[in-house]
């Protein structure tokens, strides 16, 4: 699995990419191809983008009041997730 991030996500920065990627891979195996990471109450909620919470992390992964999407893609040669801000979609 490959990963890419937009300039907006790069600017946010995160010290927890290993944790983020482990969550993404676990949810990929559960057939979740669109993920939304959002801070709520000092935690990070990971949802399917339709307000269905999939899991949560007991800390902030990205800055407060920031939503980050991870969208799965497959171009026939490789599978990947792109991390982006909603305004970059």
ZIZILIN-V860778 format. One record per residue. N is the residue number from 0. RES is the residue in one letter. PHI is phi in whole degrees, -180 to 180 (NA if undefined). NEAR is the number of other C-alpha atoms within 10 Angstrom. Layout:
n=N res=RES phi=PHI near=NEAR
n=N res=RES phi=PHI near=NEAR
//
This chain:
n=0 res=X phi=NA near=11
n=1 res=X phi=-105 near=10
n=2 res=X phi=-136 near=14
n=3 res=X phi=-138 near=14
n=4 res=X phi=-138 near=15
n=5 res=X phi=-78 near=13
n=6 res=X phi=-57 near=12
n=7 res=X phi=-63 near=15
n=8 res=X phi=-71 near=20
n=9 res=X phi=-58 near=12
n=10 res=X phi=-66 near=9
n=11 res=X phi=-61 near=12
n=12 res=X phi=71 near=12
n=13 res=X phi=-160 near=14
n=14 res=X phi=-92 near=9
n=15 res=X phi=-119 near=11
n=16 res=X phi=-64 near=11
n=17 res=X phi=-62 near=10
n=18 res=X phi=-65 near=11
n=19 res=X phi=-58 near=15
n=20 res=X phi=-67 near=14
n=21 res=X phi=-67 near=11
n=22 res=X phi=-65 near=16
n=23 res=X phi=-60 near=21
n=24 res=X phi=-66 near=14
n=25 res=X phi=-62 near=11
n=26 res=X phi=-73 near=18
n=27 res=X phi=-61 near=15
n=28 res=X phi=-67 near=9
n=29 res=X phi=-95 near=9
n=30 res=X phi=69 near=9
n=31 res=X phi=-101 near=16
n=32 res=X phi=-110 near=15
n=33 res=X phi=-130 near=19
n=34 res=X phi=-125 near=24
n=35 res=X phi=-126 near=24
n=36 res=X phi=-103 near=25
n=37 res=X phi=-144 near=21
n=38 res=X phi=-77 near=21
n=39 res=X phi=-148 near=14
n=40 res=X phi=58 near=10
n=41 res=X phi=81 near=12
n=42 res=X phi=-119 near=16
n=43 res=X phi=-112 near=22
n=44 res=X phi=-97 near=23
n=45 res=X phi=-107 near=24
n=46 res=X phi=-125 near=19
n=47 res=X phi=-91 near=18
n=48 res=X phi=86 near=14
n=49 res=X phi=-112 near=9
n=50 res=X phi=68 near=10
n=51 res=X phi=-95 near=11
n=52 res=X phi=-70 near=14
n=53 res=X phi=-101 near=14
n=54 res=X phi=-168 near=13
n=55 res=X phi=-141 near=17
n=56 res=X phi=-118 near=16
n=57 res=X phi=-76 near=10
n=58 res=X phi=-157 near=13
n=59 res=X phi=-82 near=19
n=60 res=X phi=-93 near=23
n=61 res=X phi=-120 near=20
n=62 res=X phi=-56 near=14
n=63 res=X phi=-56 near=14
n=64 res=X phi=57 near=8
n=65 res=X phi=-119 near=15
n=66 res=X phi=-109 near=19
n=67 res=X phi=-126 near=22
n=68 res=X phi=-100 near=24
n=69 res=X phi=-125 near=24
n=70 res=X phi=-118 near=18
n=71 res=X phi=-78 near=19
n=72 res=X phi=-143 near=16
n=73 res=X phi=-145 near=10
n=74 res=X phi=-96 near=7
n=75 res=X phi=92 near=6
n=76 res=X phi=-110 near=5
n=77 res=X phi=-149 near=9
n=78 res=X phi=-107 near=12
n=79 res=X phi=-156 near=15
n=80 res=X phi=-117 near=23
n=81 res=X phi=-107 near=16
n=82 res=X phi=-98 near=22
n=83 res=X phi=-150 near=21
n=84 res=X phi=-85 near=19
n=85 res=X phi=-53 near=13
n=86 res=X phi=-70 near=8
n=87 res=X phi=-92 near=11
n=88 res=X phi=-69 near=7
//
